[in-house]
Amino acid sequence: MTTTPRSHSPRKVRTADEARAFLLDRIDYERRPAPVPDAFKLDTIRRLLAALGNPQDRIPAVHVAGTKGKGSTSAMIAAGLVGSDVRTGLFTSPHVDRVEERLRVDGLEATEEAFVAVVARLADLLEGLDLRPTFFETLTALAWMHFEEQQVEVAVMEVGMGGRLDSTNVCRPIVTVVTNVSRDHERLLGDTLGAIAREKAGIVKPGVPCVTGVSGNEPSEVVRDTCRRNGAPLWELDRDVGVTVIGDVPDPVPSRPRIQVATPTAEWPALGLPLDGRHQVTNAALAVGALELVRTNGVVAVDPERSVRGIERLEWPLRFEIVGERPAIVCDAAHNEASVAAVVSTVRDFPAPGPRVLVFASSTDKDHAAMLAEVVGRFDHVVLTRFVENPRAVTPTELASSLSALGPAGHQSFECAETPAEALAAATCKAGDAGLVCVTGSFFLAAECRRMLSAGGPSGRSEASVAISSRRSAADSPS
């Protein structure tokens, strides 16, 4: 495999801090909304990758779009390929703790040394180009550079937003996946499910097979029509890809069923889901469908038994992830109406006899009122807060107004907290040792809470744990 030559004299980037500063200097639509819908175009990423020798043309890809579940589905596809000893790159977004997480090879994020080296090369290249790529375009290019240097055989590329104009949509896929369509990013993608489906289905390529879990007449017909026009074979969940729940995986949380997936060309071995939540059944079935299409394509050898074992070993953060106990604390990255509804369904199965408390925050470009409508009445108490590391947060006061505007349904026990640490402290006190605290509504909130709860350092006391201890001490003190 051809490898792009590495620059031996980087002028701008020599350390990890300098690499991150270089990236933070890019326009970042994860931290601020795009000013206009046509802010996204493919010209810049095409020119940038051309200057790099078009590495994306030399690495077959599995391209994954969808409103929800695309990250989990991408991770399961990659884990299945790794299980079959296929050297696999995985590009996902956003990251939880470190930007290097977005660039994974065989399940391992890029090392700091490799990350600095690839950023240095790109920084040198950009000095001689009349280009100003965004943060996401830059990361997409870095992914292809890293994957080529690491001699990846297949790259699994998760769409950042939409599909048609996403910077990942310059890849050369051997399979495309459209997980589902629901309302999200409506200002940029359209205000109907059909319009959103057209953007998601924009990743379909001529003659390249597609597997989809899209439901509903209008969006389903959009995907079918797009595949027909492109001569792309289409496998639809429940029509071509069948999934049967055959039992539960032994686990404290009874929400990881064993499933059997059958495709038009093979029945796969039974699979124990590695992630909690009944909605992961669909994601796993789509992943298996994609892997079967890769197998029949013959570009790489995929062994179903070994791929299933690879999926079962997957660890993937912020998918109904249990991060604390007494009370149980769960963090989930759900950030739209449909994904929050899936979290609520999973909470219903959670074996916690005590009070159930929600910690909720949202981004300004999300329909937080619709998400709140999904949670009211499903929790004993709600703590409304904001994340602090990204400027797109809705204020707790605004969230409270939206909750109250729901009418009688919104008249439930709730309070506001200015920081995630304060919110966790309030929620754990309400839940007690036997209860459940569920953190959701935003990827950024879930990531911040997860980081606080695990960042105890030498003392074992994180910011969140200190706040929780203080709150409990105050609650236990005589008045």
C-alpha positions, 0 to 999 in steps of 0.5 A: 500500500502506498504511504504518503511521505512524512514531513521531516521538518514540521515548522508549526507543530511539535507537541500535543498541546501545539497539535490541539491548538492547531485544531482549535484554531479551525472553525468548529461547528460542534461548538457553534452553529453553522451560520447558514445551511450552505456553510457545508460544501465538499470543495475544501475537503476534496482539494485538501485530500487531493493535495495529500494524494487522495488517500481516501481513494486507496482505502475501501470504506463502510460509510454510516449515516443516520439520525441516531445509532450511527456511532454504535453501529459504526463501532460494532461494524469496526469491532466485527472487522477487527474480530476477523483480523481485518486491519480496520480504521474507525472515524467517529465524532464527537470525542469524549475526552481526547480528540485522538479518540476519533482516529482508531485503528483496530480499536485503539485510538491514535497514540500521542506521537502518531497524532502529533506527527500527522497534525504536523504534516497537515499543518506544513501542507496547509502553509502552502495551500490557499485553504481554510478547512474547518475543524471537522474537515481537518479531522477527516483529512487527519483520519485518512492520513493516519489510516494510510500510515497505519496500512488500514484495509477498511475504514469505517467512517461515521458521518458527522451531520447529514450525509450528502455534504458531510466531509466524509462523503468523499470516501469510496465505500464498498457498503453504505448504511443509513441507520434511521431518520428522525428530526434533528438539525432541521435548520440545516437538513430540512423540516420534513422527514423526507428532506432529512432522508434525502440528506442522509441518503446522499451517501448512497453511491452508484452500484454500492449496496446499502443497508438501512433501518429507516422506517416510515413511508416518506423517508423509506421511499426516499431511500429506496428511490435514491438506491434505485436511481443509483443502481445500489442494491438495498437491504432493509431491516425487517424485509431483507435483514431479519433479527430475532431476540433469542434470550438475555445476556447474563448481566445486572441490567436485563437489557442486553439480549442475545439476537440472531440475524439473518440476511438474504445470503446467510444466517449469522451466529447468535450475538450477545449485545455488548451495549445496553438498551433494546434499541441496540438490537436494531444497531447490531442487526444493521452492523451484521447486515453491513458485515455480510455485505462486506463479506460477500463483496470479497474485498477482505475476508470476514468470518461470521463467527469471529466477527460476532465474537469481536462485536461482543468484546466491544466497549463503547462509552456513553451508550447507557453506560453505568459510571457509578453505583449507590445510586446507579449513575448512567450516562447516555449521549442521546440528544434528540427526541427519538434517542431520548425516548430510547433511553427512557425505554431502557430506564424502565427496565433498569432494576433500581428500587429507589427513586429515578432522577434525571439530569438533563441539558441540551444544545441550543440547536436541538429541540429540547422541548420535544426531548423534555416531553419524552421524559416528563412523568417518567422520573421522580425528579428532574435536575435541569443543568447546562454543560460548561465546556461548550458554549452551545448550552441552553440555560437551566432557566430556559429549560425550566420554561420549556418544561413548564410550557408542557402544561399539566404534564410538565408540572413535576418535581424539578430543580435547576443547577448551574453546573453538572457537578451541582446537578449530580450532587442534587440528583444523587441525594434525591435518588439515595443509595437504591435509586438511579440517576440518568444523565442525558439530553446532550453528548457534551453533558454526558461526557462532562459528567462521565469525566468528572465521575472518573477523574478522581486523581490521587485522592480519588475525589473528583469535582462531582464526588466532592459536590455530592459529599457536600450535598449529602453532609448538608442534607444529613445535618440537623436544621 
